[in-house]
Amino acid sequence: MAFFDLVDFDDHEQVVFCSDKETGLKAIIAVHSTKLGAAVGGCRMWDYASDEEALVDVLRLSRGMTYKNAMAGLSMGGGKSVIIGDAKSIKSEALFKAFGRALNGLGGRYISAEDVNITTGDIAIANTETPYVTGTEGKSGNPAPYTALGTYLGVKAAVKHKLRRDDLEGLTVAVQGLGSVGFYLCEHLHKAGAKLVVTDINEDALARAKAEFGAEVVGLNEIYDVDCDIYSPCALGATINDGTIDRIKAKVIAGCANNQLAEPKHDQALVDRGILYAPDYVINAGGIINVSFEEDYCADKATRKVEEIYDTLIDVFTKADQEQKPTGMVADELAREIIARGGK
């Protein structure tokens, strides 16, 4: 593999491969940028099909964190980590202690938090071996409710811009993924009067959504064909791709998943189809915003900062219209400008 020639390498400052034979730990830590501060981003555990797939994922995620933190106005750089393996079978206290020691070896250049298949309890175990973690219980805690809040406000911003509506009453939202953030998002959408169509691999989550929100349940592959106003990708990335983009009937795409576009070309493809896309790392920044208040934590201050996502997205949408560019391209340009200015 020509590592430095990978499109997603994007001049990362540091990529570290970690292993521990005794615990079975296999992890990759990617530090994309520390220009605005220590690189901060969650750790996810996933049973990747190959090491190459894990590498590309962590590179894309860490670059996204750089842009996310910049657009959120945080004094943080961007980084991410992945632990390779099935969370149901390899999780152990010893493994997360080993991961903590690996984090400690970076001396604070990268600070980790929870992400897919990682809990605040797992991070607490890593914390026994290193101070370089955040989003811990007793401080900022679980970031999921704040990610969901920011995503909900982002949905409202997109609806305001595209559909010229201040409310979601009667609108149909197709939600792909009912993990922790996705389910919290459904609570907000339901309270706002939206009709929900949902899918997930977790049958229990689907049953809850049906019982609590009156949600319609569809198959994993059927979610793309739903006649809806808003498509909300809240699972893993790359669901907007060559095979799905022509099937999506929504006028708005706004969800909490990372790396929603499989390739950069899909940014323009959505414009061509008249679909407004809320750039993923802008709309889903609520969790990292909450984490940024870790020391001397104040939920009210964190919430007020999360609420800024609405205006940030309106600015992105407006600029995209003015410059006749895709929203993702505009967000990237704005993020790079912020980084070049040192966050000012």
N, C-alpha and C positions, 0 to 999 in steps of 0.2 A: 504493500500500500504506500503510495506517495503521500505521506501524511501532510506535509506542508503545502501540497497542491490541492488538498480538499477544499471545496468551495466553502464549507462551513468552518474551516480553520480560522479564517478571517483575522489573522494576526493575533491570536490568543497569546497572552503573556506567558502562560504556563499551563501545562497539562501533566497531571501526575497519575500514574497507574499504581494502584495499591493492592497488595494481596497479603493474606495471612493464612498459612496452611492449616494451622490448628483449628481455626474457627470457620474456614471456608470463605473468608471475605475476599471478594473480588470487586474492586471499586475503581472508578475514574473520577478525578476531581479536575474540573476545568476552570481556570481563572482567565476570564476574557479581558477584563480591564480593571485597573485600580486607580485610574486617573481622578475619580471623584471620591475615592476612599477605599477602604478594604472591600474586597469582592464579597457580596452577600447574596445568597440564593439557597434554596432548599435542596435536600437530598431525596431522590426517589429510588425505590427498589422495584425492579421489573425483571421479568424472565425474558430477556432479549433473545432473539433467534440467533444472534451472533455477536461477537465482541465488536465487530465493525458497526453493527446497528447501534450498540450502546454508545460507541464513540461519537457517531454522528449526532445522536440524540443529545448527549451532554454538551457537545459543541454548540448546537443550535440553541439549547436552553440557556447556556451561560451567556451567549451573545444577547439573547432576549432579555436577560436580567440586567445587562449593562444599559440597554435602551429603556427598559422598564423603570429602573431606578432614576435614570436621568429625567425621563418625562414626568415622573412623580415628584421631582424636585428634592430628591434625597441625596445626602452626602455619602453615597455608597457606590462602589464599583459593582461589576457583575461577575458572578461565578455560579457554578452548579456542580452537583455531584450525583453519581448514580452508583447504586450497589446492584450487581448483577446476580439474579437468582429469584426463585419463587418465594415470595414473602411468607406463604403458608407453610413452607418447609424449612427454610434456612435461618429464620429469625432466632436469635439467642442473645442473652446478655453478653456473652463473651464476644460475639460478633460486633455488637455495637461499641463495646469497649475497644476492640481492635480498630474500629472505624474512628473512634475518638482519638486514639494514638496517631492515626494517619493524619487527621486534621491538625493535631498539635504540631506535627512535623512541618507544617507550612508557616508556623509562627505568626498566625493572625492575618496572613494575606487573604485567606478565605474563611468566611464564617458561615456555618451551615444552619439550616432549620429543617422543619419537616416538609415533606411533599408526598406525592403518591405512594401509598403503602408504608409510609413512615409516620409514626405518631409522636406526640410531644413526650410520651413515656420513653420511646426509643431514643429521642434526643437527650432526655435526662440521663440515660445510661451513658451515652457518649460524653456528656458533661462531667462525668466522674473522672474522665481521663484528659479533658481539655476545657479551657474556658471559651474556646472559639465556636460557640453555638449560640443561637438566639431563638426567640419564640418559645421560651420555657414557661412551664406552669409556675404560677405565683408572680409572674411578670406579665409580658404581653400575651402569653398563652397561645391557644389555638388560633391561627390566623384565618381559618376557613370562613367564619361568619363575616369577616371584614372583606375577604375576597368576594363573597357572594353579594354583599351590600354594594361594593363598587361596581360589580357586574350588572346588578339590577339598575343602578343609576346610569350606567353606560347604555343599557337597553333603552331607558327612557330618553337619553340624549339622542340616540340614533332614531328613535320613533319621532321625536320632536323635529329632527332635521329632515328626515325622509318622508314621513307621513303627515307632518304638520299637526301632531297631536300631543297634548300634554298628559294624556292618560293612556292606560293600557286596557281599559274596560272593553271586553269582548274580543280583543285581539287573540289570535291563536299563536302560541309559541311551541315550537318543536324542540324539546330539550334532549340532547344526546348525552347521557351520562348522569347518573344519580349518586355520585360519590358524595363526600361530605359537603363540598362547595355546591355541587349541582342541586342537592336536596334543599340546602338553605336558600338557594336562588329560587327554587320552585315555591317555597313558602312566601317569598316577597311577591312573586308574580301572581300567585293565587290570591293573596290579599288585595292586589291591585286590580283584580277582576279579569285577569287573562285566562284563556282556556289553554290547558296544557295537554300536549301529546308527548309521551316520554318513551325512552328506551334505555335499557341497561342490561348487563350480563347478570346482575344481581336480582333474582326473583323476589326476594324479600323487600328490596327497595322499591321495586315496581308495585308490589302489593300495597305498600305504605302510601305511595304517591296516588294510587287509585282510590284508596280509602280516605285519605286526608284531604286530597285536592280534587277528587273527581277526575283525575287524569285519565286520558285514553292511552292504552299501552299498545305499542306496535313493535315489530321485530327490529333487530339490529340494523338490517339492511333496508328496512322500509322507511326509516326516519327521513331519508333524503327525498322521498316522494310525497311527503305529507303536504297537503294544501294548507299553507300557514302564512302568517305575516312575518314571523321572525323565526329564523333557525338559530338555535343556541347550542353550539358545540361545547360540551363540558366534560369530555372524556380525554383521551390522548390526542395527539396532534395529527396533522396531515389529512384530516377528513374532507377538506376542500381540495379536490384533486381532479385529474382528468376524467376519472370514472364517475364522479358525483356532481360536478359543478353544473352540468346541464340538467340535472334532475331536481335541483333545489328551486322551489317555487317562491320562496320568501323574497321580500323586498329589502330585508335587513338581516345581516348576520352579526350576532352579538352574543358571545359566550365566554366562559372562563378558561377554556382549554388553552394551553400553550402551543405555539407553532401550528396554528390552524391551517395555514396555507402550505400545501405540499411543496410548492415551488414558487419563486417570486413572480413568475408569469401569471399566476392565478390572481394576483392583485389586480392587474389590468383586465383579466377575464371577467371578474366580477363587475367592474365598471361597464364593460361592454354589454353585460346582461342587465344593467340597471339596478344592481344590488349594492346597497350601502354596507360596507364592511367596517366594523369597529376594530381597529388593530388590537390584536390579542394582548400584547404587553402593556397597552394603555388601559384597557378596560379591566384587566384582571390584577391590577396593582394593589388592590385593597389590603391583601394579606401582608405584603412586604412593607406597606405604609404602616400598618399596625405594629409590625415587628420593629420598625425604626424608632418606636417609642418605648423600647424594652426597658431602658433605665428610667427610673422615676415615672413609671407607666401611668398614663391617664387615658381612660377609655374615651372620654368626651373629646379630648384633643385629637386622638387617633381618628375618631369618627368624623370630625370636622375636616381633617386632612383627606380622608377617603372621599368625602363629598366633593372635593375639587375635581375628581375624575370626570364628573358631568361636564364642567366648563372646559376642561382640557380636550375632551372629545369634540365638543362643539367647535372649538378652535381648529382642530384637525380637519373636521368635516368642511368647515367654511373655507379654510386655506386650500383644501383639495378642489373644491368647486372653483375658487378663484383662479387657481393655477392649472386647472383641468388635468390633475394628476390623481392616481389611485391613492386612497387614504393611507395604505401601508407605506408607500413610498414617502409621502409627506411626513408621517410619524418618524420614519427612519432619518430623514433629513433634519427634522427638528431635534431629535435625540443627539445626532452627531454634532449639531451646532452647540447644544448645551454642553456636551463633553469638551468640545474645543475651547469653550469659554471657561472651562473649569467649574461648571455648574452654575455660573452666574447668569 
